[in-house]
Amino acid sequence: MPELFGTDFTPPDIRGKVTGAAKYAEDFRMDGLLHCRLLTSPMPHARVLNIDLTEALGMAGVVDVLTANEVPEQPGAATNILTNEPHFVGEPILAVAAIDETTAQNAIEAIKLDLEPLPFCVDPLESLRPGGPNAYLEGNTVVPREGVQELKWSEEDFEEAQEGQLPMGVPGAEWSYGDLEAGFSEAVLSLDETFVTASHSHHSMEPRTALAYWENGKCHVRGSTQSQSFVVPGLARYIGIEPENVVYVAEYCGGGFGSKGSAYPIMAIPAHMSKKTGRPVLMRVSRAEEYFLGSARPGFQGRIKMGFREDGRISAIDLYIVQESGSNGGGGDMGAAASAVSIVYTPLAMRYRGLSVLTNTPPRGAQRGPGQNQIAMAVEPLLDKAAHQLGLDLVAIRRINAPTNDSRYGANRQPVTSAHLRDALDMGAEQFDWKERRARSGQRNGSKVRATAVGQAFHSAGSNGFDGLVRITPDGILHIHSGVGNLGTYSYASTARVAADVLKYDWDNCHIVRGNSSLGLPWNLGQFGSNTSFTMTRTNYVAAMDALAKLKDIASIEFGGTAEDFDVSGEVVYSKSNPSRRMSYAQAAQKAIELRGRYSGHVVPDDINPMTARAVSSLVDTGLIGVARDNMGQRGMVPALAVGFIEIELDTETGKIEIIDYLGVADCGTVTHPQGLATQIKGGAVMGFGMALTERHLYDDVWGLPGSIGLYQAKPPSYLDVPSEMSWAAVDIADPENPVGSKGIGEPVMGCSAAALLCAISEALEGHYFNRTPVVIDMIVNAYSGQPQSHTPLQVNTQ
Amino acid sequence: MTVSGAVYFGPVLPRPNPLSAQGVERLITLNVNGQTRRVDVLPGETLAMTLRYKLGLTGTKLGCDRAECGACTVLIGDVNHYSCTILTHRIKDLEVTTVEGLEGPSGELHPVQQAFIDELSPQCGFCTPGQVMSAVALLKSNPKPTRDEARIALAGNLCRCGAYDHYLNGVMRAAEETANA
């Protein structure tokens, strides 16, 4: 039985956070350091005709300039490091290096830039109209393996849609299962709704920063990323060198939420500038620039038709999503949204169609619950609408459609490893006094209405095939080498405790090696996609099992017999039949060095990743090496499921919402780290409240200029926008595909809170469905007073 | 930057002159974390920049550099301020405390720092130094705050991870443990 796993502990990196000793990318200094600033596009789409650097290069303290012609060209839309054809306001055109940041910025101001404005687009549907503007000269959508292509819908496609309905022309992606027609035929209730979910920024508190220098043919980079090892191959590609020639340091990351999961193009600018100048270079990105370069969640213009049987069971769903993908083609949100619908509601038949459209707005990427959280906000209030029309309880309609361990997922009807959404609903309903609170939902106190609701969300949460690496040194210390990264969830540490449990180690004798690729870090998946709890427990488990087997081997070599004759306890390996035959882990580690071969890293398994093999080679003869690839297999997709219960008070005169109480319930397998889970459930809820109520991109459709490039404009929640206390719970049922029962949870805990809040607003307004997020105060006041909204049904970039 | 397509944005505005050092004494004495520091400060330099780039005190974070997020919060006297929007020249006769100045001589943590660890308050940790400093300022002026008073006192410190609940747990724990000490 695990002793450490599943218990609270003090993560080793937390002291540095409260004392200021933690080093984020911008906290490093070097002798001769140059500071780099970016000249970014002031236009949404333009061509650079000429750049006059004369005055800038003549300024005292200016060292050099780096242009797009000097950096490797990148494949794909808007993955440029620097460009001569910017596709969004804020796209970097060139970089200036100077002795300090002020000088670099003054030089930027002295540059004369000759730009030719080009056509642009900030609304996907406008781009799909016949003759509509394209974001790229080549077209308006990214076709896999073919690049940017033009796709237009016909006039008939637009005319066929009724007022306020999403037109549905040729899709870019499509799948279905079951008999859709039969599903709708047997439905006693069909709902057909068009919806818009706004794009919105990640606005991580740490604007992305990078420092680089070259030494002995290697490029050393300090970066701001959620992930560690996973970043290296992409970063090497952007720099134009082999991964083994990158030394990457990312000990801390000041928030990423998906936007710093992998390498990103501008990370390479200091590396290129450093190579050109021969000096270390630091590039600090400003808050405003972070809104251009920091990624954003793709918005949806969608339409969903849902058929319900009398008991509330969903017989059919037909979903169409037009995804606003910014200047890079976005991510896989729309497909992920459809797959989420297939598992959260398990419709008997389903069709999905989607189309990703380029716009001249910042590149899009994964944001916490990419796709799954947008669709939760659109669909969950519709479930309530159906429940009211069918006379069902809001929890009951979710229970009857909830997945079980036998449910199937997505287009390929993939099995799932475990799904306990019903248990989460039941647990939450009991802890939240659901019946009692529902009884008072709708009660008025002057202009204020109380409302209670529930919301659900999902994310796939685990992977396999990555490597684990542990090392016992002759001082007896267990070094757990982690290449996953440090997003701030502490899961890099909680999952490391599995290795300690396998080897029956005292946690005080364990050390997590991380944050610097030169320390010998294995190939691990990035810290994103709610995968760490599942994926890293497995890699740490297989590495520790390898170390355990080697400990027993070494003991059998020392004392005779076979490995099976030995066991471990108290950091000692001993003979089961004669416990006096024993050696400490420290002695075994020394013996491993003497034995060489696979015991101390001279020989490694054939199937480990080359990055892991290089890590081991750097650790040869430093102790007993446990290293293995996670070959345990995985039957099915790992579903992370979450439910949020909420009670609000809505002021119908002002539109103000006060969240009275919130409970988040997680189906995350065995709880890995209770305190860490609590912070994820509550922190995710806060992000969800912001997504539901305030956060959105705003681009002017006349000039293509941004209107939300400050925290005060993009409006992430503050202390005063959310409850000061929230509650959490976990189903805590082990996932059978993980050696310690764990699976992830970080993303759906955001979607379920957003969905719950939106459902509560609808409840307070007697079932009004807004067809759009965020639901801002004006919309609430307008809806309550029967006034028309200030936006058209499918409009994007609304206030 | 001058852009040829200026008609796109309206009339071209004159470029601001780079800051000049004329008329201002640049080498000044600061009192930071109880130490006297001589430092060369440009006329328009903010305290955050001086702390981070001149004095090596990188615990003070720059999240926005325009008084929106609170990551750069320090104490001037006993009051919390955003160091990104205070000119260093304005505080040369005042005592400045940064997050690095809270630890005791033997490395013992301030009660707020220890409580934040105990409550697992930080997530990514980037806003944490600012949260710590605002909490320390609160407890100096109000040693026994209510949770709602703490919430209001820390409202100028944004946390994108949404760790507000656990930061408030930390403030309340620190207040309680200080009172019981």
Chai-1 contact restraints between the chains, C-beta under 6 A:
chainA,res_idxA,chainB,res_idxB,connection_type,confidence,min_distance_angstrom,max_distance_angstrom,comment,restraint_id
A,I14,B,I117,contact,1.0,0.0,6.0,A-B,restraint_1
A,K17,B,P122,contact,1.0,0.0,6.0,A-B,restraint_2
A,K17,B,G125,contact,1.0,0.0,6.0,A-B,restraint_3
A,K17,B,T128,contact,1.0,0.0,6.0,A-B,restraint_4
A,V18,B,Q113,contact,1.0,0.0,6.0,A-B,restraint_5
A,V18,B,F116,contact,1.0,0.0,6.0,A-B,restraint_6
A,V18,B,I117,contact,1.0,0.0,6.0,A-B,restraint_7
A,V18,B,T128,contact,1.0,0.0,6.0,A-B,restraint_8
A,V18,B,V132,contact,1.0,0.0,6.0,A-B,restraint_9
A,G20,B,G59,contact,1.0,0.0,6.0,A-B,restraint_10
A,G20,B,V99,contact,1.0,0.0,6.0,A-B,restraint_11
A,G20,B,E100,contact,1.0,0.0,6.0,A-B,restraint_12
A,G20,B,P129,contact,1.0,0.0,6.0,A-B,restraint_13
A,A22,B,G125,contact,1.0,0.0,6.0,A-B,restraint_14
A,D27,B,T58,contact,1.0,0.0,6.0,A-B,restraint_15
A,P42,B,V3,contact,1.0,0.0,6.0,A-B,restraint_16
A,N106,B,P18,contact,1.0,0.0,6.0,A-B,restraint_17
A,I108,B,M1,contact,1.0,0.0,6.0,A-B,restraint_18
A,E109,B,M1,contact,1.0,0.0,6.0,A-B,restraint_19
A,E109,B,R15,contact,1.0,0.0,6.0,A-B,restraint_20
A,I111,B,M1,contact,1.0,0.0,6.0,A-B,restraint_21
A,K112,B,T2,contact,1.0,0.0,6.0,A-B,restraint_22
A,L113,B,M1,contact,1.0,0.0,6.0,A-B,restraint_23
A,L113,B,V3,contact,1.0,0.0,6.0,A-B,restraint_24
A,D114,B,S4,contact,1.0,0.0,6.0,A-B,restraint_25
A,L115,B,V3,contact,1.0,0.0,6.0,A-B,restraint_26
A,L115,B,S4,contact,1.0,0.0,6.0,A-B,restraint_27
A,L115,B,G5,contact,1.0,0.0,6.0,A-B,restraint_28
A,P117,B,G5,contact,1.0,0.0,6.0,A-B,restraint_29
A,P117,B,Y8,contact,1.0,0.0,6.0,A-B,restraint_30
A,S204,B,R160,contact,1.0,0.0,6.0,A-B,restraint_31
A,M205,B,G63,contact,1.0,0.0,6.0,A-B,restraint_32
A,M205,B,F126,contact,1.0,0.0,6.0,A-B,restraint_33
A,M205,B,C127,contact,1.0,0.0,6.0,A-B,restraint_34
A,M205,B,R160,contact,1.0,0.0,6.0,A-B,restraint_35
A,E206,B,F126,contact,1.0,0.0,6.0,A-B,restraint_36
A,G254,B,C124,contact,1.0,0.0,6.0,A-B,restraint_37
A,G254,B,F126,contact,1.0,0.0,6.0,A-B,restraint_38
A,G255,B,C124,contact,1.0,0.0,6.0,A-B,restraint_39
A,G255,B,R160,contact,1.0,0.0,6.0,A-B,restraint_40
A,R287,B,C64,contact,1.0,0.0,6.0,A-B,restraint_41
A,G488,B,Q123,contact,1.0,0.0,6.0,A-B,restraint_42
A,G488,B,C124,contact,1.0,0.0,6.0,A-B,restraint_43
A,Q675,B,L120,contact,1.0,0.0,6.0,A-B,restraint_44
A,T679,B,L120,contact,1.0,0.0,6.0,A-B,restraint_45
A,T679,B,Q123,contact,1.0,0.0,6.0,A-B,restraint_46
A,T679,B,H166,contact,1.0,0.0,6.0,A-B,restraint_47
A,K682,B,D165,contact,1.0,0.0,6.0,A-B,restraint_48
A,G683,B,Q123,contact,1.0,0.0,6.0,A-B,restraint_49
A,G683,B,C161,contact,1.0,0.0,6.0,A-B,restraint_50
A,G683,B,G162,contact,1.0,0.0,6.0,A-B,restraint_51
A,G683,B,A163,contact,1.0,0.0,6.0,A-B,restraint_52
A,V686,B,G162,contact,1.0,0.0,6.0,A-B,restraint_53
A,M687,B,G162,contact,1.0,0.0,6.0,A-B,restraint_54
A,L711,B,E68,contact,1.0,0.0,6.0,A-B,restraint_55
A,L711,B,C69,contact,1.0,0.0,6.0,A-B,restraint_56
A,Y712,B,E68,contact,1.0,0.0,6.0,A-B,restraint_57
A,P716,B,R160,contact,1.0,0.0,6.0,A-B,restraint_58
A,S718,B,A155,contact,1.0,0.0,6.0,A-B,restraint_59
A,S718,B,L158,contact,1.0,0.0,6.0,A-B,restraint_60
A,Y719,B,R151,contact,1.0,0.0,6.0,A-B,restraint_61
A,Y719,B,L154,contact,1.0,0.0,6.0,A-B,restraint_62
A,Y719,B,A155,contact,1.0,0.0,6.0,A-B,restraint_63
A,Y719,B,Y164,contact,1.0,0.0,6.0,A-B,restraint_64
A,L720,B,A155,contact,1.0,0.0,6.0,A-B,restraint_65
A,S724,B,R147,contact,1.0,0.0,6.0,A-B,restraint_66
A,S724,B,R151,contact,1.0,0.0,6.0,A-B,restraint_67
A,S724,B,L168,contact,1.0,0.0,6.0,A-B,restraint_68
A,E725,B,D165,contact,1.0,0.0,6.0,A-B,restraint_69
A,M726,B,D165,contact,1.0,0.0,6.0,A-B,restraint_70
